[in-house]
């Protein structure tokens, strides 16, 4: 892998998880449907990204008209992401994901990758993202968590608590796989893989759930 030593990754193939650690390079893979990979990004890069976003937030354009989310703050960050310290790490993760697809004979094509669009969501209490796909179902998409509030878990039955979680529809269309948001976690998946975010309540009023997403493709 071309990733830095501080970056660990998980490979999710729908309901199955493979943990790959660079130190030992031991891995086990259960192939069952679409591949989702999760990378843990160093927190100093997340801090820099948050600062740059907040510095430019007032001058950014709304990306909401092109998105599915039921939330007020969805701002385009396409031109700014290349200026952030995290940009090189993002490229490493993109390349690693494509290599995983190649090893599983899922993708054969150009390794020239291009980010088409990037945006940052500041999701507030009660807001949500309904089931949706990205970019006409072509290429790949991402979700990176930049801020996560303390959620209120008032569910009477533990299995019902999915508030603020990122969900993916399984290939059978009858079940979902859920991931609890954690700052620094970065997911890459197929643009056609339907996903969604549940509404939530927060312990500290005004706290937000911040995430960044972008779409990318392979081109000649």
Secondary structure in CASP SS format (residue, H / E / C, confidence):
PFRMAT SS
TARGET T0000
AUTHOR 0000-0000-0000
METHOD secondary structure of the structure
MODEL  1
X C 1.00
X C 1.00
X C 1.00
X C 1.00
X C 1.00
X C 1.00
X C 1.00
X C 1.00
X E 1.00
X E 1.00
X E 1.00
X E 1.00
X E 1.00
X C 1.00
X C 1.00
X E 1.00
X E 1.00
X E 1.00
X E 1.00
X E 1.00
X C 1.00
X C 1.00
X C 1.00
X C 1.00
X C 1.00
X C 1.00
X C 1.00
X C 1.00
X C 1.00
X C 1.00
X C 1.00
X C 1.00
X C 1.00
X C 1.00
X E 1.00
X E 1.00
X E 1.00
X E 1.00
X E 1.00
X E 1.00
X C 1.00
X C 1.00
X H 1.00
X H 1.00
X H 1.00
X H 1.00
X H 1.00
X H 1.00
X H 1.00
X H 1.00
X H 1.00
X H 1.00
X H 1.00
X H 1.00
X H 1.00
X H 1.00
X H 1.00
X H 1.00
X H 1.00
X C 1.00
X C 1.00
X E 1.00
X C 1.00
X H 1.00
X H 1.00
X H 1.00
X C 1.00
X C 1.00
X C 1.00
X E 1.00
X C 1.00
X C 1.00
X E 1.00
X E 1.00
X E 1.00
X E 1.00
X C 1.00
X C 1.00
X C 1.00
X C 1.00
X H 1.00
X H 1.00
X H 1.00
X C 1.00
X C 1.00
X C 1.00
X H 1.00
X H 1.00
X H 1.00
X H 1.00
X H 1.00
X H 1.00
X H 1.00
X H 1.00
X H 1.00
X H 1.00
X H 1.00
X H 1.00
X H 1.00
X H 1.00
X H 1.00
X H 1.00
X H 1.00
X C 1.00
X C 1.00
X C 1.00
X C 1.00
X C 1.00
X C 1.00
X C 1.00
X C 1.00
X C 1.00
X E 1.00
X E 1.00
X E 1.00
X E 1.00
X E 1.00
X E 1.00
X E 1.00
X E 1.00
X E 1.00
X E 1.00
X E 1.00
X C 1.00
X C 1.00
X C 1.00
X C 1.00
X E 1.00
X E 1.00
X E 1.00
X E 1.00
X E 1.00
X C 1.00
X C 1.00
X H 1.00
X H 1.00
X H 1.00
X C 1.00
X C 1.00
X E 1.00
X E 1.00
X E 1.00
X E 1.00
X E 1.00
X E 1.00
X E 1.00
X E 1.00
X C 1.00
X C 1.00
X C 1.00
X E 1.00
X C 1.00
X C 1.00
X C 1.00
X C 1.00
X C 1.00
X C 1.00
X H 1.00
X H 1.00
X H 1.00
X C 1.00
X C 1.00
X C 1.00
X C 1.00
X C 1.00
X E 1.00
X E 1.00
X E 1.00
X E 1.00
X C 1.00
X C 1.00
X C 1.00
X C 1.00
X C 1.00
X C 1.00
X E 1.00
X E 1.00
X E 1.00
X E 1.00
X C 1.00
X C 1.00
X C 1.00
X C 1.00
X C 1.00
X E 1.00
X E 1.00
X E 1.00
X E 1.00
X E 1.00
X E 1.00
X C 1.00
X C 1.00
X C 1.00
X C 1.00
X E 1.00
X E 1.00
X E 1.00
X C 1.00
X C 1.00
X C 1.00
X C 1.00
X E 1.00
X C 1.00
X C 1.00
X C 1.00
X C 1.00
X C 1.00
X C 1.00
X E 1.00
X E 1.00
X E 1.00
X E 1.00
X E 1.00
X E 1.00
X E 1.00
X E 1.00
X E 1.00
X E 1.00
X C 1.00
X C 1.00
END
